Amino acid sequence: MLLFPSPICVLLTLIQLFFVIAASQLDASNNSLPFDLETSLVFPYTVIQDETSKLSFNFSFLHNRTSNKNEAASDSKIVSEFPQRDGYEWSIFAKLDGSQIAELKGKSEFFAHEPTGTINILIKGNLPGRATLYFCAATNGNNVSQSSIKSCDSRDLTYKLYVERKERPIDIAFNVVVILLVVMTNIGMGAKIDFDVVKAELKRPIAPAIGLCCQFLIMPMIAFGIASSIKLDPGIALGFFALGCAPGGSASNAYTHLLGGNVSLSVTMTLISTIAALGLLPMWLFTLGKVVYNQGNVQIPYENIFFSLLGIIVPVLIGLFLQRKFPKVAKMWLSAVKYIVFVFIVFVLTVGVYANVYIFSLLSGEVLLAAALLPYLGFLLGGIVACIFRQGNVNIITIAVETGIQNTGIPIVLLRLSLLGPDKDTSIVAPVASALFTPIPLVIGILYVQTRMFLEKRRKKLNQEGSLIHQNNDNLEILKASGDYQMVKTDTSEV
């Protein structure tokens, strides 16, 4: 028999809930700040990295402050009688969360000798990102300490800050080189694809379909789970999510070959995922991307992202066209682009690192954890899905590698050219960090596979040599038995 709560129990519960809410409101009103701040500045306020900005605020202490701000404003809020507690006047304290991003320079405590006045805050930007400026008040008696600052309720007066990098000529040069690098490698990726190989793989569509689902279903969900569960800066979180929605990288073809996978399937999956990204990547950013970037309080510029993505995918189609219609030109391009890409990579690893050295300061423990989890879970789940659908070992290796390896150049170019504010700099932290962790299990796997192959070849060679020796011994036994051995021995001695 089902038991339902009686009306009396429901009424008592509602009364108890009412008193709990009323007590919390009373407690909140007791902790409310006894002053207001006004400023002509527009928030979120932007501070330039490595520069110090002065923020001015006008304060006014309130008498009998109420919870209704309109009522307090209509009442004579600036009192002639200065509010005191235990005979002491008040001090206003400023503090910042995210001291890694910005820091207070100069004074952070201001004595309020009058009911109204002005305070000036000096803030220096350290790294691109977000910070929050808090204000609280405490009596300036003999026992003022950091504990009294923490005890006051500062949530009523918070101001959001952005720290941005000033664009330098070296940053512009780096952006141009990265764009050219991505465009040329994508043309090369399209130019080296053999249509006959792709057609042959598409005649057996199960494996490419599994790979496409892993690339654009499993990876985005992994990235969404990581960005939602680990506390990250909104720009960095969006960078991880965009990386999880990116297509496979061309490096996966080389890794697949060295790991003994199906290279033809790898090339086919890379091509399909790159073309499909033109529609699927914006789709994911438009849906779950809003949830990931919700804390950023900024709209994702979908139009910019779409056109940036179009500029990245079109070179792949140009490469395909060259390979199909002008194979000699495609071959010449592949021969030349190797040297050009090598020069660009050296530029990125030298000048690029110098221009973006701030990235290493943003590599917190949470960022490194997310950077490792994204590709590693992709490898694991891609292989599990391939096993569930009873793929062969070579296809399992290929699908796992293609799932976990992302084209890091696409989210870097995409977000850096599309986002505004500090997020255009913080968003590239995710793909750079993930690129550091992705090769580790692959290199370990390659060492294992190549060592095993080497030992297997050596064992076969030794077995062949052993069989030859055994065969020669058998021949000698036959010669001895037939009497020809003595004749051969005599002839040899005479010689």
C-alpha positions as CSV (number, residue, x, y, z in Angstrom):
1,M,0.0,0.0,0.0
2,L,1.3,3.4,-1.0
3,L,1.8,5.9,1.9
4,F,1.0,9.6,1.2
5,P,2.1,12.4,3.5
6,S,-0.7,13.9,5.5
7,P,-1.7,17.6,4.9
8,I,-0.4,18.5,8.4
9,C,3.1,17.1,7.5
10,V,3.0,19.1,4.2
11,L,2.0,22.2,6.1
12,L,4.7,21.8,8.7
13,T,7.3,21.2,6.0
14,L,6.2,24.4,4.1
15,I,6.4,26.4,7.4
16,Q,9.8,25.1,8.1
17,L,11.0,25.9,4.6
18,F,9.6,29.4,5.0
19,F,11.6,30.0,8.2
20,V,14.7,28.6,6.6
21,I,14.4,31.0,3.6
22,A,13.5,33.9,5.9
23,A,16.5,33.2,8.1
24,S,18.8,33.0,5.1
25,Q,17.5,36.3,3.8
26,L,17.9,37.9,7.2
27,D,21.4,36.6,7.4
28,A,22.2,38.0,4.0
29,S,20.8,41.4,4.9
30,N,22.9,41.4,8.0
31,N,26.0,40.7,5.9
32,S,25.2,43.2,3.2
33,L,27.8,45.8,2.6
34,P,27.2,49.2,4.2
35,F,28.2,51.2,1.1
36,D,27.7,51.5,-2.6
37,L,30.2,52.0,-5.4
38,E,29.7,54.0,-8.6
39,T,32.0,54.3,-11.5
40,S,31.9,55.6,-15.1
41,L,33.9,52.6,-16.3
42,V,32.2,49.9,-18.5
43,F,32.5,46.3,-17.2
44,P,33.8,43.8,-18.1
45,Y,36.8,46.1,-18.1
46,T,39.8,45.3,-20.3
47,V,43.3,45.4,-18.9
48,I,46.2,45.0,-21.3
49,Q,48.8,42.3,-20.4
50,D,52.0,43.7,-18.8
51,E,50.3,47.1,-18.3
52,T,48.8,48.7,-15.2
53,S,45.4,50.3,-15.4
54,K,43.8,52.7,-12.9
55,L,40.2,52.1,-11.9
56,S,38.3,54.8,-10.1
57,F,35.2,54.3,-7.9
58,N,33.1,56.7,-5.9
59,F,31.9,55.2,-2.6
60,S,29.0,56.3,-0.4
61,F,28.1,54.7,2.9
62,L,24.5,53.9,3.6
63,H,22.4,54.3,6.8
64,N,19.9,51.5,7.5
65,R,20.6,49.9,4.2
66,T,17.6,47.9,3.0
67,S,17.4,44.9,0.6
68,N,15.5,47.0,-1.9
69,K,18.0,49.1,-3.7
70,N,15.4,51.4,-5.3
71,E,14.0,52.1,-1.8
72,A,17.5,52.8,-0.5
73,A,18.2,55.1,-3.4
74,S,15.0,57.1,-2.9
75,D,15.7,57.4,0.8
76,S,18.5,59.8,1.7
77,K,21.2,57.2,1.3
78,I,24.2,59.4,2.0
79,V,24.0,60.0,5.7
80,S,25.2,62.9,7.6
81,E,25.9,60.5,10.5
82,F,28.9,58.4,9.4
83,P,28.2,54.7,10.1
84,Q,30.3,53.2,12.8
85,R,30.7,49.8,14.5
86,D,31.9,49.6,18.1
87,G,33.2,53.1,17.8
88,Y,35.4,52.4,14.8
89,E,35.2,53.8,11.3
90,W,35.2,51.6,8.2
91,S,37.8,50.5,5.7
92,I,37.1,49.3,2.2
93,F,39.2,46.4,0.9
94,A,39.7,45.4,-2.7
95,K,40.8,41.9,-3.7
96,L,41.1,39.9,-6.9
97,D,40.5,36.3,-7.6
98,G,42.7,34.7,-10.3
99,S,45.9,36.4,-9.2
100,Q,47.7,34.5,-11.9
101,I,45.7,36.5,-14.5
102,A,45.9,39.9,-12.8
103,E,47.2,41.5,-9.6
104,L,46.6,44.5,-7.5
105,K,49.4,47.0,-7.4
106,G,49.7,49.6,-4.7
107,K,47.0,50.0,-2.0
108,S,44.2,47.5,-1.5
109,E,42.9,49.0,1.7
110,F,41.2,52.4,1.8
111,F,40.1,54.2,5.0
112,A,36.7,55.9,4.8
113,H,37.2,59.0,6.9
114,E,34.1,60.5,5.3
115,P,30.7,59.1,4.2
116,T,31.6,59.7,0.6
117,G,34.8,59.7,-1.4
118,T,36.9,58.2,-4.2
119,I,39.2,55.2,-4.3
120,N,41.6,54.4,-7.1
121,I,42.6,50.7,-7.8
122,L,45.7,49.8,-9.8
123,I,45.5,46.5,-11.6
124,K,48.3,44.9,-13.7
125,G,47.5,42.3,-16.3
126,N,49.7,39.2,-16.1
127,L,48.2,36.7,-18.5
128,P,45.3,36.6,-20.9
129,G,42.1,35.5,-19.2
130,R,39.4,36.6,-16.8
131,A,39.5,37.9,-13.2
132,T,37.0,39.3,-10.8
133,L,37.5,42.3,-8.6
134,Y,35.7,42.2,-5.2
135,F,35.1,44.8,-2.6
136,C,34.3,44.4,1.1
137,A,34.3,46.5,4.2
138,A,35.5,46.0,7.8
139,T,36.0,48.3,10.8
140,N,39.4,49.7,11.0
141,G,39.9,48.8,14.7
142,N,42.9,47.2,16.3
143,N,42.1,43.7,15.1
144,V,41.8,44.2,11.3
145,S,43.4,41.3,9.5
146,Q,42.9,39.1,6.5
147,S,40.4,37.0,8.4
148,S,38.2,40.1,8.8
149,I,38.5,40.7,5.1
150,K,37.4,37.2,4.2
151,S,34.5,37.3,6.7
152,C,32.7,40.2,5.0
153,D,30.3,39.5,2.2
154,S,31.8,40.8,-1.0
155,R,29.5,39.1,-3.5
156,D,27.3,42.2,-3.7
157,L,30.0,44.3,-5.4
158,T,31.9,42.3,-8.0
159,Y,33.4,43.6,-11.3
160,K,34.5,41.4,-14.1
161,L,37.9,42.0,-15.7
162,Y,39.4,40.8,-19.0
163,V,43.1,40.7,-19.6
164,E,44.1,40.8,-23.3
165,R,47.4,40.7,-25.1
166,K,48.4,43.7,-27.2
167,E,48.8,42.5,-30.8
168,R,52.4,42.9,-31.9
169,P,54.0,42.5,-35.4
170,I,55.4,39.1,-34.3
171,D,51.9,38.0,-33.5
172,I,50.6,39.0,-36.9
173,A,53.5,37.2,-38.5
174,F,52.8,34.1,-36.5
175,N,49.1,34.1,-37.4
176,V,50.0,34.4,-41.1
177,V,52.5,31.6,-41.0
178,V,50.1,29.3,-39.2
179,I,47.3,30.0,-41.7
180,L,49.7,29.4,-44.6
181,L,51.0,26.2,-43.0
182,V,47.5,24.8,-42.5
183,V,46.4,25.8,-46.0
184,M,49.5,24.2,-47.7
185,T,49.3,21.0,-45.7
186,N,45.6,20.7,-46.5
187,I,46.3,21.1,-50.2
188,G,49.0,18.5,-49.8
189,M,46.6,16.2,-48.0
190,G,44.1,16.4,-50.9
191,A,46.8,16.1,-53.5
192,K,48.2,12.8,-52.2
193,I,44.8,11.0,-51.9
194,D,44.3,8.2,-54.3
195,F,40.7,8.1,-55.5
196,D,40.9,4.5,-56.4
197,V,41.9,3.6,-52.8
198,V,39.1,5.7,-51.4
199,K,36.5,4.1,-53.8
200,A,37.7,0.7,-52.8
201,E,37.3,1.5,-49.1
202,L,33.9,3.0,-49.6
203,K,32.7,-0.2,-51.2
204,R,33.0,-1.6,-47.7
205,P,31.4,1.3,-45.9
206,I,31.1,-0.3,-42.4
207,A,34.6,0.7,-41.2
208,P,34.5,4.3,-42.6
209,A,31.0,4.8,-41.1
210,I,32.3,3.6,-37.7
211,G,35.2,6.0,-37.9
212,L,33.0,8.9,-38.8
213,C,30.6,8.2,-35.9
214,C,33.6,8.0,-33.5
215,Q,35.1,11.2,-34.9
216,F,31.9,13.3,-34.7
217,L,29.9,11.7,-32.0
218,I,32.2,10.1,-29.4
219,M,34.9,12.7,-29.5
220,P,32.5,15.7,-29.1
221,M,30.8,14.0,-26.2
222,I,34.2,13.3,-24.6
223,A,35.2,16.9,-25.1
224,F,31.9,18.2,-23.7
225,G,32.2,16.0,-20.6
226,I,35.8,17.2,-20.0
227,A,34.9,20.9,-20.5
228,S,31.9,20.5,-18.2
229,S,33.4,18.5,-15.4
230,I,36.8,20.2,-15.1
231,K,37.0,23.8,-13.9
232,L,38.5,25.7,-16.8
233,D,38.6,29.2,-18.2
234,P,35.7,29.6,-20.7
235,G,38.1,30.2,-23.6
236,I,40.2,27.2,-22.8
237,A,37.0,25.0,-22.3
238,L,35.8,26.1,-25.7
239,G,39.2,25.3,-27.2
240,F,38.9,21.7,-25.9
241,F,35.4,21.4,-27.2
242,A,36.3,22.7,-30.6
243,L,39.3,20.3,-30.7
244,G,37.0,17.4,-29.9
245,C,34.8,18.4,-32.8
246,A,37.7,18.8,-35.3
247,P,38.4,16.3,-38.0
248,G,41.3,13.8,-38.0
249,G,44.8,15.0,-38.7
250,S,46.9,13.8,-41.6
251,A,49.6,12.6,-39.1
252,S,47.2,9.7,-38.3
253,N,48.1,8.2,-41.7
254,A,51.8,7.9,-40.7
255,Y,51.0,6.6,-37.2
256,T,48.6,4.0,-38.7
257,H,51.4,2.8,-41.0
258,L,53.9,2.5,-38.2
259,L,51.4,0.7,-36.0
260,G,50.5,-1.8,-38.6
261,G,47.0,-0.5,-39.3
262,N,45.0,-0.1,-42.5
263,V,46.5,2.9,-44.2
264,S,43.9,2.9,-47.0
265,L,41.1,3.1,-44.4
266,S,43.1,5.9,-42.5
267,V,43.3,8.0,-45.6
268,T,39.6,7.5,-46.4
269,M,38.6,8.4,-42.9
270,T,40.8,11.5,-42.8
271,L,39.3,12.8,-46.1
272,I,35.7,12.1,-45.1
273,S,36.0,13.7,-41.6
274,T,37.7,16.8,-43.1
275,I,34.9,17.4,-45.6
276,A,32.2,16.5,-43.0
277,A,33.7,19.0,-40.6
278,L,32.4,21.9,-42.7
279,G,28.9,21.1,-41.5
280,L,29.4,19.0,-38.3
281,L,31.9,21.3,-36.5
282,P,29.6,24.4,-36.6
283,M,26.7,22.2,-35.7
284,W,28.3,21.1,-32.5
285,L,29.5,24.6,-31.6
286,F,26.0,25.9,-32.2
287,T,24.4,23.3,-29.9
288,L,26.7,22.1,-27.0
289,G,29.2,24.9,-27.7
290,K,26.7,27.3,-26.2
291,V,26.6,25.3,-23.0
292,V,30.4,25.1,-22.8
293,Y,30.8,28.8,-23.5
294,N,27.9,29.9,-21.3
295,Q,30.2,31.3,-18.6
296,G,32.0,33.5,-21.2
297,N,28.9,35.8,-21.4
298,V,29.9,36.2,-25.1
299,Q,28.1,35.0,-28.2
300,I,30.1,32.5,-30.3
301,P,30.7,34.3,-33.7
302,Y,29.3,31.4,-35.8
303,E,29.5,33.4,-39.1
304,N,33.2,34.0,-38.6
305,I,33.8,30.4,-37.6
306,F,31.9,29.1,-40.7
307,F,33.9,31.3,-43.2
308,S,37.2,30.5,-41.4
309,L,36.4,26.8,-41.6
310,L,35.5,27.2,-45.2
311,G,38.9,28.7,-45.9
312,I,40.5,25.7,-44.2
313,I,38.5,23.0,-46.0
314,V,38.6,24.5,-49.5
315,P,42.4,23.8,-49.8
316,V,41.7,20.1,-49.4
317,L,39.2,20.2,-52.3
318,I,41.8,22.1,-54.3
319,G,44.3,19.4,-53.6
320,L,41.8,16.7,-54.7
321,F,41.1,18.7,-57.9
322,L,44.9,18.9,-58.7
323,Q,45.3,15.2,-58.0
324,R,42.4,14.3,-60.2
325,K,42.9,16.7,-63.2
326,F,46.6,17.6,-63.0
327,P,48.5,14.7,-61.4
328,K,51.9,16.1,-62.5
329,V,51.2,19.4,-60.8
330,A,50.0,17.6,-57.7
331,K,53.2,15.5,-57.6
332,M,55.3,18.7,-58.0
333,W,53.4,20.4,-55.2
334,L,53.9,17.4,-52.9
335,S,57.7,17.5,-53.6
336,A,58.0,21.2,-53.0
337,V,55.6,21.5,-50.0
338,K,57.7,19.2,-47.9
339,Y,60.6,21.7,-47.8
340,I,58.3,24.7,-47.3
341,V,56.4,23.0,-44.5
342,F,59.7,22.1,-42.8
343,V,60.8,25.8,-42.8
344,F,57.4,26.8,-41.4
345,I,57.6,24.2,-38.7
346,V,61.0,25.5,-37.6
347,F,59.5,29.0,-37.6
348,V,56.6,27.9,-35.4
349,L,58.9,26.0,-33.0
350,T,61.1,29.0,-32.5
351,V,59.4,32.4,-33.2
352,G,56.0,30.9,-32.5
353,V,57.1,29.6,-29.1
354,Y,58.6,33.0,-28.3
355,A,55.5,34.9,-29.4
356,N,53.1,32.6,-27.4
357,V,55.2,31.8,-24.4
358,Y,52.2,32.8,-22.2
359,I,50.6,29.4,-23.1
360,F,53.1,27.6,-20.8
361,S,52.0,29.7,-17.9
362,L,48.4,28.7,-18.4
363,L,49.1,25.0,-18.4
364,S,47.6,24.3,-15.0
365,G,47.1,20.9,-13.6
366,E,43.4,20.9,-14.8
367,V,44.5,21.9,-18.3
368,L,47.1,19.2,-18.5
369,L,44.6,16.6,-17.2
370,A,42.0,17.6,-19.8
371,A,44.7,17.6,-22.5
372,A,45.7,14.0,-21.7
373,L,42.1,12.7,-21.3
374,L,40.8,13.9,-24.6
375,P,43.0,11.9,-27.0
376,Y,43.5,9.0,-24.6
377,L,39.8,8.4,-24.2
378,G,39.4,8.8,-27.9
379,F,42.0,6.0,-28.6
380,L,40.3,3.8,-26.0
381,L,36.7,4.3,-27.0
382,G,37.4,4.2,-30.7
383,G,39.1,0.9,-30.3
384,I,36.2,-0.5,-28.1
385,V,33.6,0.6,-30.7
386,A,35.6,-1.1,-33.5
387,C,35.8,-4.3,-31.4
388,I,32.0,-4.2,-30.7
389,F,31.4,-4.1,-34.5
390,R,33.8,-7.0,-35.0
391,Q,36.4,-5.3,-37.1
392,G,39.7,-6.9,-37.8
393,N,42.8,-6.0,-35.8
394,V,44.2,-3.7,-38.5
395,N,40.9,-1.8,-38.7
396,I,40.7,-1.6,-34.9
397,I,44.1,0.0,-34.8
398,T,43.2,2.4,-37.6
399,I,39.8,3.5,-36.1
400,A,41.4,4.0,-32.6
401,V,44.2,6.2,-34.1
402,E,41.8,8.2,-36.3
403,T,39.5,8.8,-33.4
404,G,42.1,10.1,-30.9
405,I,44.2,12.2,-33.3
406,Q,42.7,15.6,-34.1
407,N,43.8,18.2,-36.6
408,T,45.0,20.7,-34.1
409,G,45.7,23.4,-36.7
410,I,41.9,23.8,-37.5
411,P,40.8,24.8,-34.0
412,I,43.9,27.1,-33.6
413,V,43.2,29.0,-36.8
414,L,39.4,28.8,-36.3
415,L,39.2,30.2,-32.8
416,R,42.1,32.7,-33.1
417,L,40.5,34.4,-36.1
418,S,36.9,34.2,-34.9
419,L,36.9,35.0,-31.1
420,L,37.3,38.3,-29.5
421,G,38.8,39.5,-26.2
422,P,41.1,37.2,-24.1
423,D,39.4,34.1,-25.5
424,K,41.2,34.4,-28.9
425,D,44.4,33.8,-27.0
426,T,43.3,31.4,-24.3
427,S,41.4,29.1,-26.7
428,I,44.5,27.9,-28.4
429,V,46.0,26.6,-25.1
430,A,43.8,23.5,-25.4
431,P,45.0,22.2,-28.8
432,V,48.6,23.1,-28.0
433,A,48.4,21.2,-24.7
434,S,46.7,18.2,-26.3
435,A,49.3,18.1,-29.1
436,L,51.9,17.6,-26.4
437,F,50.2,14.5,-24.9
438,T,48.7,12.8,-28.1
439,P,51.9,11.2,-29.4
440,I,53.0,9.6,-26.1
441,P,51.0,6.4,-26.3
442,L,51.4,6.3,-30.0
443,V,55.2,6.4,-29.8
444,I,55.1,3.7,-27.1
445,G,52.9,1.6,-29.3
446,I,55.2,2.1,-32.3
447,L,58.2,1.1,-30.3
448,Y,56.4,-2.1,-29.2
449,V,55.1,-2.9,-32.7
450,Q,58.4,-2.2,-34.5
451,T,60.4,-4.1,-31.9
452,R,58.1,-7.1,-32.2
453,M,58.4,-6.9,-36.0
454,F,62.2,-6.7,-35.8
455,L,62.4,-9.7,-33.5
456,E,59.9,-11.6,-35.7
457,K,62.0,-11.0,-38.8
458,R,65.2,-11.9,-36.9
459,R,63.6,-15.1,-35.7
460,K,62.5,-16.0,-39.2
461,K,65.9,-15.3,-40.5
462,L,67.5,-17.5,-37.9
463,N,65.0,-20.2,-38.6
464,Q,65.9,-20.0,-42.3
465,E,69.6,-20.2,-41.6
466,G,69.0,-23.1,-39.3
467,S,67.0,-24.9,-41.9
468,L,69.7,-24.3,-44.5
469,I,72.3,-25.7,-42.1
470,H,70.1,-28.7,-41.4
471,Q,69.6,-29.2,-45.1
472,N,73.3,-29.1,-45.8
473,N,73.9,-31.6,-43.0
474,D,71.3,-33.9,-44.5
475,N,73.0,-33.6,-47.9
476,L,76.4,-34.4,-46.4
477,E,74.9,-37.5,-44.7
478,I,73.5,-38.6,-48.1
479,L,76.9,-38.1,-49.8
480,K,78.6,-40.0,-47.0
481,A,76.1,-42.8,-47.4
482,S,76.6,-42.9,-51.2
483,G,80.4,-42.8,-51.0
484,D,80.6,-39.6,-53.0
485,Y,81.7,-37.6,-49.9
486,Q,85.2,-39.2,-49.9
487,M,85.6,-38.3,-53.6
488,V,84.5,-34.7,-53.0
489,K,86.9,-34.5,-50.1
490,T,89.8,-35.9,-52.2
491,D,89.1,-33.5,-55.0
492,T,89.0,-30.6,-52.5
493,S,92.4,-31.5,-51.0
494,E,94.0,-31.8,-54.4
495,V,92.9,-28.3,-55.3
